[in-house]
Amino acid sequence: MKVSRTSIVYGPIISWRLGRSLGIDLILPPKTCTFDCIYCQLGRTVNKVSSPRDFKPKVYLDDLVRELKAVLEGMDIRFLDHVTFSGCGEPTLHPGLGEMIEAVKDLCPSVPVAILTNSSLFWLGEVVEAVRNADVIVAKLDAALPDIFSLVNRPAEGVELDMVIDGLKEVRKTAKGRLAIQSMFLKAHGKPINTDETSLSRLVEVLRSTRPDQVQVNTPTRPPAEPYVEALSPEELKAIADYLSCQLRDIEVISWHSPRLGPVRKRAGELRKALIAILERRPCRFHELCLSTGEEPIMVRAELDRLISEGLLVVRDYKGQRFYVLKGGEAGIKCV
C-alpha cells in the first residue's frame, strides 16, 4: 500500500505548548528554513533560505481548504486545543500565510489558531501583517547574544540577531492574540551553551523590551539534529525557570500544557496515513502516537509493526526512551 507523504494537514499531535494540536504544514518536505538549529527534531535543514523571495510555494489556498475540510469531516473538534501552523520548516516563508490563517479560522472558528515561528522574518512588514490575526504566536528566541545565536540557530546568510529582536517588538505592537516567546536551553559536548549569567541577563533585557504574554522554557526532548547536543536536567531547567520568574514577575514560565483527552478521529481506516503524517514532522514515542491518534494502543502497535516490517520506520533510542522515526524522512529527520 503506497502512502502519500505530502499531506498539508497532519495530526493531531500532543504538544507541550499547545495541548492537542492539529498541524498545518505550508512548507512540506524537504525541510526548508531560515535556521539550521543544532537541536532541531527534523534534523539538518535541507534548504536554508534567507527570505520568502527564496521560497517556492508548493501549497496554495485551495489545497489547504480542500484538505482541511476533508480532515475536519472525520474529527470531533471539541477535543482540539489548537490548529497550529508548523511542520517541515519556517511557516512565515509562505507568502500566502495571512489568507491561510483566515481560511482556517473560518473553517473551525471555535478552535484557536496558533503559529510556531523562529522569529527570523518579522523584520518584514508583510510577515508581521500575516500573523497579526493568529490567536497565539509562539516565537523562538534561544539566545540574546550574537555569538550564541549563531552557534545554536545557524541562521541563513543575512539573518542577524538584531533583526529578530526588532521584529519581535513589531509583532508585539500589532498582534491581536497572545505572544509567547520560547527559549531552548541546551548543552553541547557536555557543556551548557546559553545558560551562563551573561546570556541569561541579556535574555531578560530583551524579554522585557519585547513584553511577551508568556515565556516558555524548554530543553531538547527528541533526537536532535546534531549528536553532540544534550538536554538540561530537570533541576537545571527549573533553576533557569526560577531565575526568569524572579526577573520577569509578570511573565508565566511553563513547560507543559496538558491536552484534553477524548476521541478525535472518527473515520476508520486512516491510522496508517495519520501515523506517517505525524512522524514525517517529528520523532514520537509510542504513548504520544496513541494520544495523538486517539486509537487503542493495540491498534497503534500493530500498525507501527507493519510499517517497520515494510522498511518505512525505524526505532531509535534517545535518553533512554524509544522513538519511532520515519526512515529516510523527507523532512530531513536524522536517525541518531
Backbone torsions as a table, in degrees:
resi	resn	phi	psi	omega
1	MET	NA	119.5	179.9
2	LYS	-87.3	132.7	-179.0
3	VAL	-117.4	129.4	178.2
4	SER	-67.4	141.9	178.2
5	ARG	-114.2	32.1	-177.2
6	THR	-124.4	26.7	-179.9
7	SER	-66.4	140.8	177.2
8	ILE	-84.3	-41.1	-178.9
9	VAL	-100.3	132.8	-178.5
10	TYR	-142.7	161.0	178.6
11	GLY	94.3	-154.2	11.7
12	PRO	-71.2	156.0	175.3
13	ILE	-114.5	163.1	177.8
14	ILE	-97.2	115.7	-176.3
15	SER	-112.1	132.2	177.4
16	TRP	-66.3	-23.1	179.3
17	ARG	-87.4	-36.5	-166.1
18	LEU	-126.9	9.5	178.6
19	GLY	72.8	-138.2	179.0
20	ARG	-86.0	113.5	-167.8
21	SER	-124.8	127.4	174.0
22	LEU	-86.9	122.4	-173.5
23	GLY	-88.2	144.7	173.0
24	ILE	-121.8	120.6	-178.1
25	ASP	-113.2	104.5	179.0
26	LEU	-88.3	-8.0	-175.7
27	ILE	-93.0	-51.0	-177.1
28	LEU	67.6	156.7	-180.0
29	PRO	-63.5	151.6	-0.2
30	PRO	-79.4	165.2	-177.5
31	LYS	-56.4	124.9	179.7
32	THR	-127.9	123.9	-172.1
33	CYS	-156.9	162.2	174.3
34	THR	-87.4	-9.8	177.5
35	PHE	-119.2	164.5	171.2
36	ASP	-136.1	63.6	-171.3
37	CYS	-60.6	138.8	-175.4
38	ILE	-68.3	-18.3	-177.4
39	TYR	-104.2	1.7	-169.7
40	CYS	-58.9	132.5	180.0
41	GLN	-70.8	-14.3	177.3
42	LEU	-89.2	-0.3	-178.0
43	GLY	84.1	-163.5	-177.3
44	ARG	-68.2	148.7	177.6
45	THR	-73.3	125.3	179.8
46	VAL	-77.9	-47.6	178.5
47	ASN	-117.4	103.0	178.2
48	LYS	-96.9	119.1	-174.9
49	VAL	-126.2	160.5	-174.3
50	SER	-98.5	-23.2	-175.8
51	SER	-159.8	167.7	177.6
52	PRO	-58.4	-23.2	178.9
53	ARG	-64.4	-22.8	-179.0
54	ASP	-93.0	2.4	-174.6
55	PHE	-108.9	132.3	177.7
56	LYS	-106.4	108.8	-176.4
57	PRO	-62.0	143.3	173.3
58	LYS	-115.4	-6.1	-178.9
59	VAL	-120.3	133.3	178.7
60	TYR	-122.4	164.6	-172.7
61	LEU	-55.1	-44.7	-179.4
62	ASP	-61.6	-38.0	178.5
63	ASP	-61.0	-48.0	-178.2
64	LEU	-63.0	-48.2	-177.6
65	VAL	-60.4	-45.3	-178.7
66	ARG	-62.2	-46.4	-177.1
67	GLU	-70.9	-40.2	-179.2
68	LEU	-65.9	-39.9	177.0
69	LYS	-58.9	-43.9	-178.9
70	ALA	-64.2	-41.1	180.0
71	VAL	-67.0	-43.5	-177.2
72	LEU	-65.4	-27.8	177.2
73	GLU	-63.8	-25.9	-178.5
74	GLY	-103.1	18.9	-176.7
75	MET	-133.2	153.3	169.3
76	ASP	-101.4	99.7	-171.3
77	ILE	-74.0	-3.6	176.4
78	ARG	-62.4	-22.6	-178.0
79	PHE	-100.9	11.3	173.2
80	LEU	-92.1	136.6	176.1
81	ASP	-92.0	-34.6	-179.1
82	HIS	-152.8	157.0	159.8
83	VAL	-108.1	126.2	-167.3
84	THR	-125.1	127.0	172.5
85	PHE	-81.4	115.3	-179.3
86	SER	-155.8	-132.8	172.4
87	GLY	104.4	-137.3	-168.9
88	CYS	-93.8	40.8	178.2
89	GLY	151.4	-159.2	-175.0
90	GLU	-89.7	110.4	-174.0
91	PRO	-65.2	-24.6	-178.9
92	THR	-74.1	-2.8	172.6
93	LEU	-69.5	-25.0	-174.4
94	HIS	-77.0	124.5	-177.3
95	PRO	-68.0	-17.4	-179.2
96	GLY	-99.7	15.4	-174.4
97	LEU	-56.1	-46.3	-176.6
98	GLY	-58.1	-49.5	-178.5
99	GLU	-69.9	-26.4	178.2
100	MET	-74.9	-34.7	172.9
101	ILE	-60.5	-44.0	179.6
102	GLU	-64.3	-37.6	179.6
103	ALA	-65.3	-40.6	178.8
104	VAL	-65.5	-41.8	179.3
105	LYS	-63.8	-34.2	178.0
106	ASP	-69.4	-38.1	-175.8
107	LEU	-77.9	-31.4	178.2
108	CYS	-138.4	72.8	-173.4
109	PRO	-65.3	-17.9	-177.7
110	SER	-85.8	-7.5	-176.1
111	VAL	-111.6	126.7	178.9
112	PRO	-61.7	143.2	178.2
113	VAL	-102.2	127.8	-179.8
114	ALA	-119.4	159.7	173.5
115	ILE	-136.7	133.2	175.2
116	LEU	-102.1	123.2	-174.4
117	THR	-139.7	152.6	177.1
118	ASN	-89.2	4.6	173.4
119	SER	71.9	6.3	-170.8
120	SER	-76.6	-17.4	-173.1
121	LEU	-114.1	11.5	-180.0
122	PHE	-73.8	-4.8	172.9
123	TRP	-72.5	-12.0	177.5
124	LEU	-94.4	124.5	-178.2
125	GLY	-57.9	-37.0	-178.1
126	GLU	-68.9	-28.1	177.6
127	VAL	-74.3	-42.2	175.9
128	VAL	-58.3	-43.0	178.9
129	GLU	-65.1	-37.8	-177.1
130	ALA	-63.3	-34.2	-174.6
131	VAL	-96.3	-2.3	-169.8
132	ARG	-63.8	-26.2	-177.8
133	ASN	-95.2	0.8	175.5
134	ALA	-65.6	144.7	179.5
135	ASP	-74.9	-31.6	179.0
136	VAL	-139.4	128.7	172.4
137	ILE	-114.8	116.4	175.7
138	VAL	-104.2	108.1	-171.9
139	ALA	-111.9	137.8	-178.2
140	LYS	-82.2	139.6	166.3
141	LEU	-152.6	93.0	-175.4
142	ASP	-85.8	-21.4	-176.9
143	ALA	-152.9	147.3	178.6
144	ALA	-115.7	11.4	174.5
145	LEU	-117.8	133.7	-172.9
146	PRO	-55.7	-41.0	-177.1
147	ASP	-68.4	-38.1	178.2
148	ILE	-70.8	-39.5	175.3
149	PHE	-55.5	-46.7	-179.7
150	SER	-66.1	-38.8	-177.9
151	LEU	-68.5	-43.6	-174.1
152	VAL	-83.8	-45.8	-172.4
153	ASN	-95.6	-18.8	178.6
154	ARG	42.7	65.4	-174.4
155	PRO	-69.7	160.3	174.5
156	ALA	-66.7	158.9	-179.5
157	GLU	-57.4	132.4	178.1
158	GLY	93.6	-10.4	178.6
159	VAL	-94.2	114.1	-175.4
160	GLU	-113.6	155.5	-178.9
161	LEU	-59.8	-41.6	-180.0
162	ASP	-58.8	-35.2	178.0
163	MET	-64.8	-39.5	179.3
164	VAL	-64.0	-48.6	-177.3
165	ILE	-64.5	-45.8	178.6
166	ASP	-62.4	-37.9	179.0
167	GLY	-65.1	-39.0	177.7
168	LEU	-62.2	-36.6	177.5
169	LYS	-65.1	-38.3	178.3
170	GLU	-66.4	-41.8	178.4
171	VAL	-61.7	-40.8	179.1
172	ARG	-58.4	-35.4	-178.3
173	LYS	-70.4	-33.6	-169.5
174	THR	-109.1	-20.7	-174.4
175	ALA	-63.5	133.0	177.7
176	LYS	-84.3	-25.4	-178.2
177	GLY	-99.1	-161.4	-178.6
178	ARG	-84.1	140.6	175.1
179	LEU	-110.1	118.3	174.2
180	ALA	-112.2	138.2	174.9
181	ILE	-111.8	124.7	-179.7
182	GLN	-104.3	132.3	175.9
183	SER	-119.7	129.4	179.0
184	MET	-99.4	120.7	179.5
185	PHE	-107.5	136.3	-170.2
186	LEU	-157.2	174.2	174.9
187	LYS	-119.1	156.2	173.5
188	ALA	-133.9	128.6	-177.5
189	HIS	54.4	35.7	176.0
190	GLY	83.7	-1.2	-177.6
191	LYS	-117.4	136.8	177.0
192	PRO	-60.0	144.1	-177.3
193	ILE	-102.4	-49.4	-170.0
194	ASN	-124.8	32.0	-175.6
195	THR	-118.6	5.5	178.4
196	ASP	-73.5	167.1	-174.5
197	GLU	-61.6	-39.7	-179.8
198	THR	-63.9	-44.6	-179.9
199	SER	-63.4	-44.7	-178.0
200	LEU	-68.9	-38.7	179.2
201	SER	-62.3	-44.4	178.3
202	ARG	-66.3	-37.6	177.8
203	LEU	-61.1	-42.0	178.3
204	VAL	-60.3	-42.4	178.6
205	GLU	-57.9	-45.7	-177.8
206	VAL	-68.1	-42.0	179.5
207	LEU	-61.9	-38.7	177.0
208	ARG	-62.6	-38.4	-177.5
209	SER	-75.1	-27.1	-178.9
210	THR	-92.4	-18.7	173.9
211	ARG	52.0	56.3	176.7
212	PRO	-70.0	159.6	175.1
213	ASP	-76.0	-21.8	-174.3
214	GLN	-155.4	144.9	171.7
215	VAL	-114.1	130.2	-179.1
216	GLN	-112.2	118.7	-178.6
217	VAL	-98.5	130.6	-175.3
218	ASN	-144.6	166.3	173.7
219	THR	-145.9	154.1	-175.4
220	PRO	-57.6	132.1	178.4
221	THR	-122.8	-2.0	179.3
222	ARG	-127.7	163.0	179.4
223	PRO	-52.4	123.8	-175.1
224	PRO	-87.5	169.8	178.9
225	ALA	-62.9	-38.2	-177.4
226	GLU	-113.1	132.5	-175.5
227	PRO	-67.2	-16.2	-179.1
228	TYR	-84.6	-2.5	-179.6
229	VAL	-81.5	135.6	178.3
230	GLU	-130.7	151.8	177.2
231	ALA	-82.6	158.5	170.5
232	LEU	-78.4	156.6	174.3
233	SER	-72.8	159.8	176.3
234	PRO	-55.4	-36.1	179.7
235	GLU	-67.7	-40.5	178.8
236	GLU	-66.3	-40.8	-179.6
237	LEU	-67.6	-39.2	178.7
238	LYS	-64.5	-37.3	179.2
239	ALA	-62.5	-39.6	177.8
240	ILE	-67.0	-43.9	179.0
241	ALA	-60.3	-41.3	178.8
242	ASP	-64.7	-40.7	179.1
243	TYR	-61.8	-46.8	-179.4
244	LEU	-66.5	-37.5	179.9
245	SER	-63.4	-36.4	178.7
246	CYS	-71.2	-35.6	-177.6
247	GLN	-80.8	-28.2	-174.6
248	LEU	-126.6	79.0	-168.2
249	ARG	-68.2	-23.6	-179.3
250	ASP	-94.3	8.8	-177.8
251	ILE	-108.0	134.4	176.2
252	GLU	-89.6	126.6	178.1
253	VAL	-106.3	120.0	-174.9
254	ILE	-126.0	164.4	174.2
255	SER	-136.2	-7.0	179.9
256	TRP	-157.2	138.7	174.9
257	HIS	-122.2	111.7	-174.7
258	SER	-73.6	126.8	-179.1
259	PRO	-75.3	153.3	172.0
260	ARG	-77.5	124.0	-177.4
261	LEU	-87.3	147.3	179.2
262	GLY	160.4	164.5	-179.0
263	PRO	-69.0	134.3	179.0
264	VAL	-113.2	-54.7	-172.8
265	ARG	-85.2	119.9	-179.6
266	LYS	-91.3	-34.7	-170.6
267	ARG	-77.1	126.2	-179.0
268	ALA	-79.5	161.4	173.3
269	GLY	82.0	8.9	-177.7
270	GLU	-114.4	11.1	-176.6
271	LEU	-61.0	-44.3	-178.9
272	ARG	-58.6	-48.6	-179.7
273	LYS	-63.4	-40.3	-179.3
274	ALA	-64.8	-42.5	-179.5
275	LEU	-63.1	-44.3	-179.3
276	ILE	-65.8	-40.6	-179.7
277	ALA	-62.6	-38.3	178.9
278	ILE	-70.4	-48.0	-175.9
279	LEU	-70.1	-18.1	174.5
280	GLU	-66.2	-26.4	-176.8
281	ARG	-102.2	-19.0	-179.9
282	ARG	-164.8	144.1	168.2
283	PRO	-66.4	144.2	-177.2
284	CYS	-137.1	152.8	171.3
285	ARG	-86.9	163.7	-174.5
286	PHE	-59.2	-47.0	-176.0
287	HIS	-65.8	-30.1	177.4
288	GLU	-65.9	-38.9	-179.8
289	LEU	-69.3	-35.0	176.4
290	CYS	-65.6	-45.7	179.7
291	LEU	-65.2	-40.2	-176.5
292	SER	-66.5	-42.4	-175.6
293	THR	-86.8	-20.7	-177.2
294	GLY	72.6	14.6	-178.8
295	GLU	-95.0	159.2	176.6
296	GLU	-63.5	140.6	-179.4
297	PRO	-52.6	-37.9	-177.8
298	ILE	-64.7	-34.2	178.5
299	MET	-72.2	-41.5	178.9
300	VAL	-63.9	-44.5	-180.0
301	ARG	-60.3	-43.4	-178.6
302	ALA	-63.6	-41.6	-179.5
303	GLU	-69.5	-39.3	176.7
304	LEU	-62.2	-41.4	178.5
305	ASP	-62.3	-39.2	177.9
306	ARG	-65.2	-41.8	-179.8
307	LEU	-65.6	-36.3	176.8
308	ILE	-66.8	-45.0	-178.8
309	SER	-63.8	-26.3	178.4
310	GLU	-87.2	-1.0	177.6
311	GLY	81.2	16.0	-178.8
312	LEU	-91.0	-26.1	-179.0
313	LEU	-124.2	154.8	168.7
314	VAL	-131.5	161.1	177.2
315	VAL	-111.4	130.1	-179.1
316	ARG	-125.1	139.2	175.4
317	ASP	-90.4	134.5	175.3
318	TYR	-144.7	120.6	179.9
319	LYS	55.3	39.1	176.2
320	GLY	78.7	8.9	179.7
321	GLN	-122.2	151.5	-177.4
322	ARG	-95.8	126.0	178.7
323	PHE	-116.8	138.0	170.9
324	TYR	-88.2	128.9	-174.8
325	VAL	-128.0	133.9	177.2
326	LEU	-66.8	122.7	-175.6
327	LYS	-70.6	124.5	-178.6
328	GLY	62.9	33.9	-173.6
329	GLY	-51.3	131.7	-179.1
330	GLU	-67.9	-16.4	178.8
331	ALA	-77.7	-6.1	-180.0
332	GLY	97.4	14.4	179.5
333	ILE	-62.0	130.4	-178.9
334	LYS	-106.9	127.0	178.6
335	CYS	-82.0	117.2	-177.6
336	VAL	-122.6	NA	NA
